[in-house]
Amino acid sequence: ALPRRELQALAKAHGIPANQKSAVIVEALREKETSPPPPPTPEAPVATPAVQAEAKGSAWPTLGELAQDLQAGITVTIVSIPTSVAYADLAGLYGINGLTRIGPALFVHGLLSGVKWLATGMTSLTAISVVTDLNSEAFKAEHGFAAYEKLVFLYALVIGVVSLVMAALQLGSLAKKIPKPVMSGFKWGAAFIILASQSPGCVFNHGKNVLPQLMKQTPMWLTVSNSLPSLFSGVKNVMKLAWIWTHPQFWTPMTALFGLSTVFFILNAGKILPKALARGGEVLVVCIIATLASLYLGYSDQGDVIGEVPSDNVSLIPRLYLDDLPWAEASRLIMPAIIFSAVDFSATVAICATFEQENGVEWNPNRELAVQGVANLVAGATGCQPVGGSLSRSLVTRLANAASSRVAMINGIGMMVMIPILWIVAATPKSVLAGIVMSQIVKTVLYPKNLLAFSGTDAILAWGTGITTIVVSPSVGICAGCALALAVRLTFGAAKATKAD
């Protein structure tokens, strides 16, 4: 007879519970020996591309899917018109260029992306990053607008190359590693800078151009602002913002009426408009109303409007803008481009993670980072500012029930097809564009609920990153936040290890 321990080992080897009596185990083993062997398991078919295609369905879209994408693409295109103008203007470029040159980058993104609802384009974050990274006002004052425009195109090209290198090095997943408090603080700080940059255009005719002259009427503010060191240029923006909203007597009445009414309408659109209207539709509605009011009142005679589309922009065939770019500036743009790519891609990560969690949409970080790179290369080559993932347009795309990323291709084609009829936005007041941008971030600035939810070291990280972003610059803010997060982790990690020992 076998010893009890060996009998139990034999039972386990045959899948028989070993905690039974020895006699029961022996009987079970005898049954195993006398029972017929199970039928052989058929070999699984080799997963050839044909088999995989059959399992997933046809690679060719159905007519129903094409109809879904066409409908969604038209919806996103219409919603994108006012925001594209607004964000081009925010980046210090001609607003109309946001419509006439964005099409090719959108098309390429849709062609290559693997996430069906991910929408790209110009955003408030990409626009304000361009302004601060390139020091737009000072550069234009010294070199002129044409030189600044070429520098923006070059910056988009550098961002494209940097993004592709990062994707080749499999660094796409690193964007997920940016601590949440740091990212929340950075977004709040960036939103504050956007609010400061758009406030003059919302309430003053000629916006930023007249602000210094107006502030001269209150010498104390201007003296304090001019006495600040250049390192803390962000504090000057804070002071300008405070001055604007505490001196309404200097506002241009009609300009302020258009701008502030836009902010109010968009923030309260849920109470005013039908719920069936797609998210983002309120922006289109307010633009239509404001443009009609501008035409009726003859606002173009007294205030800034988008204006007519330049004749050299009215072309369905994309033009290349690679001539006479300031290539000597490329080396100094590499470090800002690295930061831009990482921060911009973190927005894409947040969008894709939302779709993955809520809708089970799979995605590959390195692929989408590479797609971001190619889209920016195309943007720079065709005379457009840098682009990135857009949460609002992505949500509109999902709401419109798009079937695939073809919707972005349709959006890009739609932008190019609409170029000859863009005269319809010529009378839109620029203060409305400022109001559109402000409406997207004013709540975040005034009530930063994400930051208020943090406590302890997370709160220090969040507020420290946000304040540094505002006081110095977005690039310095995000770098300082990450460095502080690393220091906190090393310090507290070492403390925990010492305590454990």
Salt bridges, closest charged atoms under 4 A:
ASP69 OD2 - ARG406 NE 3.04
GLU137 OE2 - LYS208 NZ 3.99
GLU142 OE2 - HIS143 NE2 3.73
GLU149 OE2 - ARG101 NH1 3.32
ASP304 OD1 - HIS206 ND1 3.19
GLU329 OE1 - ARG332 NE 2.35
GLU358 OE1 - ARG398 NH1 2.89
